[in-house]
Amino acid sequence: MAYTLNTGHALYSNLVELFGVQSGALVAHKVARTFTKHAEASFGTGTYGEHFTTVDGGYTAKGASFSPAVDWNTTTTALSVVVVLNRRAGVSAGGGGVLGRSSGVTIVSPGWSNAGVGGVYDAGNIAFAGSAITTGAQMLTMVRDAGDGATNGHIYSNGALQANGQPGFSSASRIYDYLGGNPGACALNCDIVWVAFFNKALSISEISDLYGSLGASNSFGLVSSGNAAPTFPGPNIGNQTGTVGSALSANTVSDSFSDSDALTFSPIGSWPPGVTVSSAGIISGTPTTAGTYSTLQVRATDTAAQTVDSDVFSFTISAASHLITAANSQQVNTASSGSVSSASGATITMPALKDWGTGNLKANETGITIIVNNMTTGDLVVKLTGETSDGSGVVAFTNAALVAATNYRVTTILADGGEGTWIYTAA
């Protein structure tokens, strides 16, 4: 799921940075930053959605460095850090830093005056430890009022105040560029969902509102759900067939996809010449080349350029079998002289088979032989035996040897020896 910053949130103007997880990757939502994950760190899902899992390696932090760094003046500036976790496990002896320096240099090491809560700003890191902080899914808020003092630091767990104390550090340039510890000083084992930086001391009501906005699937008041990517619930498109020269029946596949906004469709793979899927999701066309076309898909794209592909299918295109309908054939019986008539057109249409002498229909005649010769060369193209006329005296047949728009001499021979010969054009 994609997320964008909620620019309408009351705290948006105070938001310095927001780290989150999208589709198995760390993302910075305010400033473009590059994250480099430790090989032992990983991604997963939990109570509040996708998370980034850091590993407690003692004094070897196994999380992710990022660039550029977050740089704060903490000498007089009020600030707050909100950390949303799906899980907290172990911390190193250094206090378990959520944020630290990849260089491993400890800038200031005052700790937190309430030892039972833990070092929120321990060793120059934004960190936590101590029995008052649970190990399950939670939102931790670390607040520093402007200036230094014995009670200008506050720790909140799930919107409830846990302790006040003195953060105990001042720096004109506080650098954070590592997520999940301070290499060489402390490390953390936890599942991080969100890390938010604010340039103000959040009030209890603001903290409570943020906590109340948390939900599954990375729901958070500071972000808005972006345009959800399309899905392919099916049914599957499945393997398709067609014949050269014959228009396909339109196959609408758009209903197999799902999205909240408009989708456009495109073909994936090498489709049969003459066949495609329209932007509206309709497979249609007239194939021009026989063959089997494999590993085909239909891709749906939404208005945010997010895509999903269909099942994999094939298209089998058969060679054309052109039709000649032997109808309107006047037969010459063995006792009569005959004549030859001709006709041409896109489709061969002949009158019903009749006896030349009597004019009677040759309906349901069996044992009919049909001989087709190329009109230009005289070559035999096909000879069919044992054909039967229908109730109207019509005989129809198809054969792959026939070529569209080619003239043929068609001779019909009845079982009694009667013959008729005409010139027709294969459709």
SULDAGI-V933442 format. One record per run of one state. SS is the DSSP state (hx for helix, st for strand, lp for the rest). FROM is the first residue (numbers start at 1). TO is the last residue. If there is no record, write none. Layout:
SS & FROM & TO
SS & FROM & TO
This chain:
lp & 1 & 2
st & 3 & 5
lp & 6 & 11
hx & 12 & 14
st & 15 & 21
lp & 22 & 25
st & 26 & 28
lp & 29 & 33
st & 34 & 37
lp & 38 & 41
st & 42 & 46
lp & 47 & 48
st & 49 & 55
lp & 56 & 61
st & 62 & 62
lp & 63 & 63
st & 64 & 72
lp & 73 & 78
st & 79 & 91
lp & 92 & 96
st & 97 & 100
lp & 101 & 121
hx & 122 & 124
lp & 125 & 125
st & 126 & 127
lp & 128 & 137
st & 138 & 144
lp & 145 & 152
st & 153 & 157
lp & 158 & 159
st & 160 & 165
lp & 166 & 173
st & 174 & 179
lp & 180 & 180
st & 181 & 182
lp & 183 & 185
st & 186 & 198
lp & 199 & 203
hx & 204 & 212
lp & 213 & 214
st & 215 & 215
lp & 216 & 218
st & 219 & 219
lp & 220 & 222
st & 223 & 225
lp & 226 & 230
st & 231 & 231
lp & 232 & 239
st & 240 & 243
lp & 244 & 246
st & 247 & 247
lp & 248 & 250
st & 251 & 252
lp & 253 & 253
hx & 254 & 256
lp & 257 & 257
st & 258 & 258
lp & 259 & 263
st & 264 & 268
lp & 269 & 274
st & 275 & 277
lp & 278 & 281
st & 282 & 286
lp & 287 & 290
st & 291 & 301
lp & 302 & 306
st & 307 & 309
lp & 310 & 312
st & 313 & 318
lp & 319 & 321
st & 322 & 326
lp & 327 & 327
st & 328 & 332
lp & 333 & 350
st & 351 & 355
lp & 356 & 360
st & 361 & 361
lp & 362 & 367
st & 368 & 374
lp & 375 & 379
st & 380 & 387
lp & 388 & 394
st & 395 & 399
lp & 400 & 406
st & 407 & 413
lp & 414 & 418
st & 419 & 425
lp & 426 & 427
